[in-house]
């Protein structure tokens, strides 16, 4: 039976390299590509796939929200997150419903192992991720979504929850206003928040988490 895989990643080299690895192992595989989240959802609406290899940082990404939205379109689709983020972030996506995670720095064998496990058992969790899941469950401690932010995004986040406006942040960090607006939009998207109230609430939770 043919395997149908869609690789959602905006980097040509990543798509090509992943394709070569998969085609060297699976002779009956059919591989499609999506270079943005909109492109991905458009394709999922018209064609069924067995596996989605998903870069969470592609254009138009909705980060954690993508998992649920994709599963609504194709409930049986397996999702393998393919990213440079660490295992703490991986756990967040698994909790949202992703079926596996591999780091982009992994080697060819890791990719094949992950895909093979998902096709055979439905999931792929590395030993380190399993430990994170078990540890989180035992402590009943939620994974901190703020860890998904880059260092610059964390700086923007910290200033926003202090009540700084775009102009003040621009002056404080010596950034152009347009750059501040771009970073602010990324922060909102990564944290899946829509307004200042959500931002402040998340900031309060983060402070409480730090001092537990």
JOGILIN-V293019 format. One record per run of one state. SS is the DSSP state (2 for helix, 1 for strand, 0 for the rest). FROM is the first residue (numbers start at 1). LEN is the number of residues. If there is no record, write none. Layout:
# JOGILIN-V293019
SS|FROM|LEN + SS|FROM|LEN
This chain:
# JOGILIN-V293019
0|1|2 + 1|3|6 + 0|9|3 + 2|12|14 + 0|26|3 + 1|29|6 + 0|35|1 + 1|36|1 + 2|37|10 + 0|47|4 + 1|51|4 + 0|55|4 + 1|59|1 + 0|60|4 + 2|64|10 + 0|74|4 + 1|78|6 + 0|84|3 + 2|87|10 + 0|97|3 + 1|100|4 + 0|104|4 + 2|108|14 + 0|122|2 + 1|124|1 + 0|125|2 + 2|127|13 + 0|140|5 + 2|145|4 + 0|149|2 + 2|151|11 + 0|162|4 + 2|166|8 + 0|174|3 + 2|177|15 + 0|192|4 + 2|196|15 + 0|211|2
